[in-house]
Amino acid sequence: MNKTSLPIPVTVKKIIKENFKTKSFVLDSKIKALPGQFIMVWLPKIAEKPFSITDISPFTITIMTAGKFTKHMNEKVKKGDTIWFRGPFGKGIFKQVKGRKILVSGGCGCVPLYFFAKTLKNKKSVQVIVGAKTKKELLFVKKFKDLGLNVQTTTDDGTAGKKGYTTEELKRVLSTEKINCVYACGPEVMLKKIVHICEEKNVKYQLSLEALMKCGFGVCGSCSVGGKLVCKDGPVFAKWPGKL
């Protein structure tokens, strides 16, 4: 398959409601992909947008309502409908580092982290911090726990877990425990804070970045960050591209 060719049609096999504005779409197709890679999803007459891969067994994507495209996906697309995709894309993937790990998720950042977590063998050495603005926006907490992972939640308003931000909890853990690598995905402001924290503590990190994309394979240049293309060089980086 030529990943840059015309989109491939696929049937929506199952839809799972994750929370009030987020759904997972299980697709009736197979895909070979690595943790951190993404696909371009196309809806005719609507648009084409990039989405991280939640799982490959079964092939699943998770979409949070944030704009016209995602609203259409979550409100209009039903079981049995056809959508189209290209991919997978992305050379920058999550790579396993020996030793203890922390996965830090903000908002919908849990999607690529969950895919990565499923590939880890020694799950006892893995901690997860899942953050959201409020309890009803938390995602994948049960999914991570079902993998046997130690999960800590944070909410801005204190309605679930610890009140505060994921970065505050991460800083606390790194101040008291020996961690070999931090894996994270979420809002840019969260990721930049994680970079500062990890560099201060001399801890390795791998970050999955989000960016506007049109092509997905390095032609349009719309996802350039610090001279790096998120679609091609990333989306996972072991060093922040450009200025912080």
N, C-alpha and C positions, 0 to 999 in steps of 0.2 A: 504493500500500500504506500502510495506517495502521500506523506503527511501534509503536504502543501497543496494538494489537489482539491477537487470539489468535496464539499461536506458529505458525510456518509449518513444515510437515514437509519434511525434506530427507534425501536418501540419502547414506550414507557411501560415496564412490566409491573411496577409497584410504586406507590407514593407513601412516604412515611412522614407524618407531621412531627417535627422535632420540637417546635414551640409555636407561639402565636404568629410568627412571621417567617418561619424557616421550615423548609421541607426537603427531604431527601428523595431523589428519583433513582430507582433501581431500573437499569436499562437492559433490554433483552439482547445483549451483545457481549462479546469478549474483547478485552483490550490488554495489551502488554504494556505496562507502565511501572515506573519506579516512584517511591515516595517523594513528593515534592513537585512532580510533573503535573501539567494541566492540559485541559482540552479547550477548544473554541467551540461554543454551542451556538448554533444558528437557528433562528426562527424566521421563516420567510415573511417579508413585509414588516418585520419588527427590527431586528438587528442581530449581530453576532458578538458574543461576549466571552471572555475567558473565565474558566472555573476550575478550581483545584479538584483533583480526584479524591474522593472519600475512600473508595475501596475498589479493588479489581475482581474480588470474588465474593459477591457479585459486583459487576461494574456499576458504581454508584457515584452520583454527584449530589452535593448539598447546596441549596440556594436560599439566601436570606433576602427578603424583600427590601430593596433600597432605592429602586428607580423603576422606570417604565418597563424595561426588559424583565427584571426579576419579579416585578409585580405580575406581569403577564404569565410568567412561568408558574408562579405559585397560585394564581387565581384561575387561569384559563386552561392550562395543560392538565389533562386527565389521564388516568390509566388507559392504555390502549392507543393513545395518541402517538404520533411520530414527531420526533425532533431530529436535528442533524448535528453532526460534530466532526471536527478535524483534530488530529493529534494522535498520540500525546506529544506535547512540546516541553522544552526546557532541558538544558544540559546540566544546570545546577540543581542537584538533588540532595536530600538529606543523607549524610553518610554516617555510619555507625562509628562511634568512638568508644574505646574500651573504658570501663569504669562506670561510675555513677552519673546518671543523667537527669536533667529536669526539662520537662516540656512545658512551655508557657504559652497559653492561648488567650487571646483577647478577641471578643466578638465572634466572628465566623472563622477565626484562625485555627480552630480545633480540627478543621477538615483535613488539611495535609498532615497535621500532627497525628491524627488518629490512624491514617494510612501508614505512617512511619511506625507508630507504636505497635501495630499488628505484626510488623516484621521483626521486632526485637525478641530475642530469645530469653535473655535474663531479665525478666520483667520486675524482679524484686529490687533491682538496682535503679528503677525508674520512678521518679516522682512527677506528678502533673499538677500544674496550677491553672485553673480555668477561671477567667474573669469576665464580668459583664456589668452593665450599668445597674441592673436590678435582677432579682431572682427569676422572673419570667423570661429573661433573655439568655439565661445560661444554656449552654449547648454541650451535648455529648458527655455530661458528667457520668451518667449511668454506663454509657458505652466504654469509657475508659476504665471504670470500676469493674465491668464485666471481663476486661482483659486481665484483671488481677493487679491493677496499678493503684498506687497510693495517690489519691486525688484530694487536693485542697482547692476550695472555691473562695473567690473574693467578689464582692459587689460594691459598687460605688456608694449605694445607699444603705448597705448593711442588712438587706433583706434575706441574704443567704451567705453562709460562710463568714469569713472575716470582712469587716468593713474597710474599704480602701482599694488600692490598686494591685494588680498582679506584680508590678515592679517592686512594691514595698515588701510583699511576701517573698519575692525572689531574693531581695537584698538581705532579708532576715535569715533565710536558709543559707545563703553563701557566706554569711558571717559566722555561722555556727557549724556548718558541715563541709566536708570535702566533696566537691562536685567536679567532674571531669569535663562536662560539656553541657551547655544550655541550648536547647532547640526552641525556636519561637516563631509565631506567626500571629499577626494582629495589626492594629492601627500603627501608622508610622511613628507617632509620638511615643508609643509603648516600646517599639523596637529600638528607637534611638536611646531611650533610657536604659534599656537592657544592654546595649553596647557599652555605655558609660560604666554601668555596674560591673559587667564582666571584665572590662579592661582594667578597672580599678582593683578587682579581686584576682586578676591574672587567670581568668577562666575562659576556656575556648567557647565559641558560640557559633551557631548556624541559624540564619534568619531567612524566612520565606517572605519575600516582598510582594506587594501588590502594586500594579501600575496599569494605566490605560493602555490597551492594546488593540490594534486593528488587524494585523496579519498573524502574529503568533510565532513567526520564525525569523525575525531580524531584518525585515525589509523596510517597514514603514518608519521605524525609529521613534514611534510615539511613546514607548516605554523606557526611554533612556533616563538613567539615573547616574549622575557623575561620570558620564561617558560609557557606562555599561548598559547593555540591553537586558532588561529583566526577563524577557521572553527567551532569549538565546543564551546569555551568560548566566542567568539565574533560572528559576526565580529564587533559588536558595543560594545565599552568599555566606562565606565564612569570615568576611570582613565587609564593613559597611562601604558601599560604593559611593564615592564622592565625599562631600563635606557633611558633617553632622550638624 
